[in-house]
Structures are given as structure tokens and as C-alpha cells.
Amino acid sequence: MSPDTTVRTGAKRAARKAAASPALRFLARAGYVANGIVHALVGVIVLVIAFGGDGEGDQAGAFKAVAAAPAGFAALWALAISLWALGAWHAAAGLLAYDPRGDATGSAKKWGRRLAEWGQAVVFLALGTLAAAVAIGARPDTEQVAEGASRGILSIPGGPFVLAAVGLGIGVGGVVFVVMGVRQSFEKPVDVPDGALGAWIRALGVAGFVAKGLALLVLGVILVVAAVSIDPDAAGSLDGAVRAILALPLGPVLAGVVGAGFIAYGVFCGFRARYAHL
């Protein structure tokens, strides 16, 4: 057995053991609850903004709101640990999804699944890290961070193409969310129960996935515009996407729909914690 094969086999064995751990599965389900709480809070903030209030309609804004609540410090660490656990579970699931001995078609599908799982792992690990950072006193301004990152990208050779590619990637992700909502393909990793409860869960999933997809699509457009105009100040975060929606005709109504959709997505994540395949 070659060293590469030995390492690969050992990594898959460790990933299989981790994925089968009752403790990690429990924390991963808690991670779905944490993700739902974050999205619901973002939705509430977006609704406040849509009705003329002030706030940061993104994950950082949600964590800051938690920090300001009683026992916010403990709540943030609980969110961080749960999100990290969910990220670890997706990382292990991604490693187990790939079998190099499969045929070309099977291998391509498994690589696609592997990359999807790892992409989710990165998102949840980053969210957990953001929650922990806010817990220890950081107060990040995601708009400034996005503009600074865009400025750095645009300053390198080929930077506009890189930023445009990032924007297109986020936009494609938004389209995928919308399609998953419309086609209800989000049901595949979830054992949706029968009856009225199942119908409610499906309705929440449709509303949530479509709303999140639209917000990501707008964010992707913002980044592409920043790349084409070579203007880092035109870039932004999810909060910037909400502000862009507000600037559209019937903007407050559209932003309100997106906010309600984020709340629906958050509630769906709560049900996913109960019914997800783990």
C-alpha cells in the first residue's frame, strides 16, 4: 500500500469514526438550530430595516444583537461551538463522499458532493468563528470588511476578474438556492414527516430557500458591478444586498419579503435539526 493510500485510508477511517460519533451528531443537530437562530435574527433585522428602522442585516448584525442580550456572552459561545461542530460534521461527510475506485461518472458525482459538503463546512466554521469573535469583544463591520477585501483583490494583477468570479460564484449559489426552493429538492437530506406538519415544513423551506437565494443573487450582482467598475466601494456584504433591494422600486416591500423568508428559513433549519439525515 502506497503512503498516499495509507494516509487517505486513515483519514477516511477517522472521518467515518467522527461522523458516527453520537456526541458530534448531537452537536451537529444543535448547529442546525444555531444556524436557524442566526437566519431568523437576520430576518427580523431586515424587517426592521424594511420598516424604516436601523440595523445590520447580516450575520454579524445578528451576533451583535445576541451579544447585547442578557447572557449574550454564553449564548454566543453556545452558537459558536454548535456551528463549529456542524462544520466538522460536513467536513467529515465530504471526505467520506468520495471513492477513488468508482467509475468516471460516479467519481464526478462524488467529487461534486464532496465539494458541496466542504463548502458548507467552510461556511459553518466561518460563522462559528465570527460568533466567537463577537463573544470576545470584536464588533466587525462587514461592509467595511467586504470593501477592504475587494480593494485588496482589485489591486492585484487580474483582480477584477477574480472579484467578478467570486461575484458570479455567489450569484450562481443564489440561483441554486432558488431552484432548490422551487423544486423542493431541499427535502433530499431531510425526512420530512407526512401530514400537516410536513406541509408546513415544505412551505417554510420553499420560502426560505427562495428568499436566501434572491439575497445571494443580489450580493453576487453587487460584487460583479464592483469588479466591472473597478470600484471597491461598490462592493458589500449581505447587509449591502439588503440596502440594494431597498433602493429598488417597491424596495421596502421586497426587503420585507426577504426578511420574512429568512425567518422562514431559520424555522426550517430548526425542523432540519430534528429530521436531517445524519
Secondary structure, 3 states (H helix, E strand, C coil): CCHHHHHHHHHHHHHHHHHCCHHHHHHHHHHHHHHHHHHHHHHHHHHHHHCCCCCCCCHHHHHHHHHCCCCHHHHHHHHHHHHHHHHHHHHHHHHHCCCCCCCHHHHHHHHHHHHHHHHHHHHHHHHHHHHHHHHCCCCCCHHHHHHHHHHHHHCCCCHHHHHHHHHHHHHHHHHHHHHHHHHCHHHCCECCCCHHHHHHHHHHHHHHHHHHHHHHHHHHHHHHHHHHHCCHHHCCCHHHHHHHHHCCCCHHHHHHHHHHHHHHHHHHHHHHHHHECC
